[in-house]
């Protein structure tokens, strides 16, 4: 089997923490041959660690390398769209970090480029590939939950503003917890629900706590005067099939703990699932008796490795994108509607047309 040649556009935290170790783990399927970062010293350090031959601070130089089959785009959100489109047009398959883009219009352009070039565009959403996701998706696909008509999705932190990177800068990030961690739990929820088509959303965002210099933060200090994103967001999303999802996401909230979970309510049973800790609970009824079930054989799977392996095998076996760009567009379009609704005070349409 031919080994795929991989390039990385961006060599920061998510590249070093997930993409590079996963590609290295699947050395029988691929080889990292190029890395790019505007911080050339960081790129060089990664290249030395993984034996990567080509190092550059210009992604266009990387894309000109004809031996590269595929790239990971692991830059801040503002620099997802153009490198992805350029990579697709250069004949490379793309694994792009979440969220796919800053907004729905950018995501739409990326999906069009993938369609025009015939190359794979995959959104990096590793929680789909962990143990609880596999177990519960199999349970749902077996018809055990019936029709899932409502879900509550939480991605909440009590004092968890990232004190590094550009997470507090709306101009570079596009938003706060809604677009950063809300994207994970909303995708997780819609994955279980079969990704129904959204039609509208209403919501509200606040920034009271994130700007307050008198509050502590558990993820490092940051300049409160430069905090331009929301610290809390809530949304209600309506879908074409009649289902509804409520979404809550925070960097800072006066709550207990840091709940990260989704609760699904179906016509046959319900479930409470967290992508971390292999935690799944099922709520059902048999013979007019109510049961709370906790499966004991939920598989232990590395979501990051699963995500990268799915990307590599889709390329090698000529399969569709495991997490298609259109799903990234749906997520971005929902966030657009929630942000707009917060400003207008009205329910807003969700545009998912490509």
C-alpha positions in Angstrom: 0.0 0.0 0.0 1.3 3.4 -0.9 2.2 5.7 2.0 0.4 9.0 1.9 2.6 12.1 2.2 1.2 14.6 4.7 1.8 18.3 5.2 0.7 20.4 8.2 -0.3 24.0 7.9 0.0 25.2 11.5 2.2 23.7 14.2 0.6 25.0 17.4 -1.1 23.3 20.3 -3.7 21.2 18.4 -1.2 20.1 15.7 1.3 19.0 18.4 -1.3 17.6 20.7 -3.4 15.6 18.2 -2.5 15.7 14.5 1.2 15.0 14.6 1.1 12.2 17.2 -1.8 10.6 15.3 0.0 10.7 12.0 3.1 9.3 13.6 1.0 6.5 15.1 -0.1 5.5 11.6 3.4 5.4 10.1 2.3 2.4 8.1 -0.2 4.5 6.3 1.5 7.9 6.0 4.6 10.0 6.4 4.7 13.7 7.5 7.0 15.4 5.0 6.3 19.2 5.4 5.3 21.6 8.2 4.4 25.3 7.9 4.0 27.9 10.6 4.3 31.7 10.6 6.5 31.1 13.7 9.3 29.3 11.9 11.0 28.4 15.2 8.0 26.4 16.3 7.8 24.6 12.9 11.5 23.7 13.0 11.1 22.3 16.5 8.2 20.0 15.4 10.2 19.0 12.3 13.1 17.9 14.4 10.9 15.9 16.7 9.2 14.0 13.9 11.9 14.0 11.3 10.0 16.2 8.8 12.1 17.2 5.9 10.4 20.4 4.7 9.9 23.5 6.9 8.5 26.8 5.7 6.6 29.8 7.0 4.6 30.1 3.7 1.8 27.6 3.2 1.8 28.3 -0.5 5.3 26.9 -0.7 4.1 23.8 1.1 1.2 23.4 -1.3 3.6 23.6 -4.3 5.2 20.4 -3.1 3.8 17.9 -5.6 4.6 14.8 -3.4 2.1 15.9 -0.7 -1.2 14.1 -0.9 -3.0 15.7 2.0 -2.8 18.4 4.6 -4.0 19.2 8.1 -5.0 22.8 8.5 -4.5 23.6 12.2 -4.3 27.4 12.2 -6.5 29.8 14.2 -10.0 30.0 12.8 -9.4 33.2 10.7 -6.9 31.3 8.6 -8.9 28.1 7.9 -10.7 29.1 4.7 -8.0 30.3 2.3 -5.4 27.6 3.0 -8.1 25.0 2.8 -9.4 26.2 -0.5 -5.9 26.7 -1.9 -5.0 23.2 -0.8 -8.0 21.6 -2.4 -7.3 23.4 -5.7 -3.7 22.3 -5.4 -5.0 18.7 -5.5 -4.6 17.9 -1.8 -7.1 16.3 0.5 -7.8 18.4 3.7 -8.4 17.7 7.3 -9.4 21.1 8.7 -9.6 21.8 12.4 -13.0 22.7 13.9 -14.9 25.0 13.5 -14.6 24.6 9.8 -14.7 28.4 9.3 -15.4 31.8 10.9 -18.9 31.8 9.6 -21.3 30.1 7.2 -20.3 32.0 4.1 -16.6 30.9 4.5 -17.7 27.3 5.2 -19.9 27.4 2.0 -16.9 28.5 -0.1 -14.8 25.7 1.3 -17.5 23.1 0.6 -17.8 24.4 -3.0 -14.1 24.1 -3.5 -14.2 20.4 -2.3 -17.1 19.7 -4.6 -15.4 21.3 -7.6 -12.1 19.6 -7.0 -13.4 16.2 -6.0 -11.0 16.1 -3.0 -11.9 15.1 0.5 -12.7 17.9 3.0 -13.0 16.5 6.5 -13.8 18.6 9.6 -11.7 17.6 12.7 -14.3 16.6 15.3 -12.5 13.7 17.1 -15.2 13.0 19.7 -17.2 11.2 17.1 -14.5 8.5 17.0 -14.3 7.8 20.8 -15.8 4.9 22.7 -19.1 6.4 23.9 -19.9 7.7 20.4 -19.3 4.2 18.9 -21.4 2.5 21.5 -24.3 4.9 21.5 -24.4 5.3 17.7 -24.6 1.5 17.3 -27.4 1.5 20.0 -29.3 4.2 18.1 -28.8 2.6 14.7 -30.2 -0.7 16.1 -33.5 1.2 16.7 -33.2 1.1 20.5 -34.0 4.8 21.0 -36.7 5.3 18.4 -37.0 8.8 17.0 -34.8 11.4 18.8 -37.0 14.5 19.0 -35.2 16.6 21.6 -31.7 17.0 23.0 -29.9 19.2 25.6 -26.3 19.9 24.8 -23.9 21.3 27.3 -20.3 22.5 26.9 -19.9 24.5 30.1 -16.9 25.7 32.1 -17.0 27.5 35.4 -13.7 29.4 35.0 -12.2 28.2 31.8 -11.1 31.0 29.4 -8.1 29.7 27.5 -5.2 32.0 28.6 -3.2 31.3 25.5 -3.7 31.7 21.7 -6.4 33.9 20.2 -9.5 32.4 22.0 -10.6 35.8 23.4 -10.2 37.7 20.1 -13.4 37.7 18.0 -11.6 39.1 14.9 -9.3 36.1 14.7 -11.6 33.5 16.3 -15.1 34.4 15.2 -16.6 33.9 18.6 -16.1 32.5 22.1 -17.2 29.2 23.7 -20.1 28.8 21.3 -17.7 28.4 18.3 -14.8 26.9 20.2 -16.3 24.2 22.5 -20.0 24.4 21.7 -19.0 23.1 18.2 -17.8 19.8 19.8 -20.9 19.1 21.8 -23.3 20.2 19.1 -21.7 18.0 16.5 -21.7 15.1 18.9 -25.4 15.6 19.4 -26.3 16.0 15.8 -24.2 13.0 14.9 -26.4 10.8 17.2 -29.5 12.4 15.7 -28.5 11.7 12.1 -27.6 15.3 11.3 -31.1 16.7 10.6 -31.4 19.8 8.5 -31.7 23.0 10.7 -34.2 25.6 9.7 -34.0 28.3 12.4 -32.4 29.2 15.7 -32.8 31.8 18.5 -30.3 32.6 21.2 -28.5 35.0 23.5 -24.9 35.7 24.4 -23.3 37.5 27.3 -19.8 38.7 28.2 -20.3 39.9 31.8 -17.8 37.5 33.4 -15.2 37.2 30.8 -14.4 41.0 31.0 -14.4 41.1 34.8 -10.7 41.6 36.0 -11.7 40.6 39.6 -12.6 37.0 38.7 -10.2 34.1 38.8 -9.6 31.8 35.8 -8.4 28.2 35.9 -6.7 28.2 32.5 -4.2 30.9 32.8 -4.4 34.7 33.0 -5.4 36.9 30.1 -6.0 40.6 29.4 -9.6 41.3 30.3 -9.5 44.6 28.2 -8.9 42.5 25.1 -11.8 40.1 25.7 -14.1 40.6 22.6 -16.0 37.3 22.5 -18.9 36.0 24.5 -18.3 34.1 27.8 -21.7 32.4 27.7 -24.1 31.5 24.9 -27.5 29.7 24.8 -29.4 28.7 21.7 -32.6 26.8 20.7 -32.4 25.2 17.3 -35.3 23.9 15.2 -34.9 21.2 12.6 -36.9 20.3 9.4 -37.9 17.0 10.9 -39.5 18.6 13.9 -36.7 17.9 16.4 -35.3 20.6 18.7 -31.9 21.0 20.3 -31.0 23.4 23.1 -27.3 24.3 23.4 -25.5 26.0 26.3 -21.8 26.8 26.1 -19.6 28.8 28.5 -16.0 29.8 29.2 -17.2 31.3 32.5 -20.4 30.6 34.4 -21.3 30.4 38.1 -22.2 26.7 38.0 -21.1 23.5 39.6 -18.2 21.9 37.8 -17.5 21.8 34.0 -20.3 19.6 32.5 -19.7 18.5 29.0 -22.5 16.2 27.8 -25.6 15.7 25.8 -28.9 14.3 26.8 -31.0 12.7 24.1 -34.7 12.0 24.3 -36.2 9.4 22.0 -39.5 7.8 21.6 -38.2 4.4 22.9 -35.5 5.5 25.3 -33.2 8.3 26.3 -29.5 8.7 27.0 -27.0 10.8 28.8 -23.6 10.7 27.3 -20.3 12.5 27.7 -17.5 12.2 25.1 -15.0 12.0 28.0 -14.7 9.3 30.6 -16.6 6.6 28.7 -19.8 7.6 30.5 -23.1 6.5 29.0 -26.5 6.1 30.7 -29.6 4.8 29.1 -33.2 5.5 30.4 -35.9 3.2 29.1 -39.0 1.2 30.0 -40.0 -2.4 29.7 -43.3 -4.1 30.9 -44.2 -0.8 32.5 -41.1 -0.8 34.6 -38.5 2.1 34.3 -34.8 1.2 33.9 -31.7 3.2 34.2 -28.9 1.3 32.5 -25.2 1.7 32.5 -23.3 -0.4 29.9 -20.1 -1.9 31.2 -18.4 -2.7 27.9 -18.1 0.8 26.3 -14.9 0.6 24.2 -11.9 2.7 25.1 -10.9 4.4 21.8 -8.6 7.3 21.1 -10.8 9.8 19.2 -7.8 11.7 17.8 -6.3 8.6 16.4 -9.6 7.5 15.1 -10.2 10.8 13.3 -6.9 10.7 11.6 -7.1 7.0 10.7 -10.6 7.6 9.1 -9.1 10.5 7.1 -6.2 8.4 5.8 -8.3 5.4 5.0 -10.9 7.5 3.2 -8.2 8.7 0.9 -6.5 5.4 0.4 -9.8 3.5 -0.2 -11.5 6.3 -2.2 -14.3 6.7 0.3 -16.4 9.8 1.1 -15.3 12.2 3.8 -15.9 10.7 7.3 -16.9 14.1 8.6 -18.0 16.1 5.5 -17.5 19.8 5.1 -21.3 20.1 4.8 -21.6 19.2 8.5 -19.1 21.9 9.3 -21.3 24.3 7.3 -24.4 23.3 9.3 -22.6 24.0 12.6 -21.2 27.4 11.4 -24.7 28.4 10.0 -26.3 27.5 13.3 -23.8 29.7 15.2 -24.4 32.5 12.7 -28.1 32.4 13.5 -27.6 32.3 17.3 -25.2 35.2 17.2 -27.6 37.2 15.0 -30.6 36.3 17.2 -28.7 37.6 20.2 -28.5 41.0 18.4 -32.0 41.1 16.9 -34.0 39.4 19.7 -35.7 37.3 17.1 -35.6 33.8 15.8 -33.3 33.7 12.7 -33.2 31.4 9.7 -30.3 28.9 9.3 -28.9 28.9 5.7 -27.1 25.6 4.9 -27.2 25.8 1.1 -24.0 25.1 -0.7 
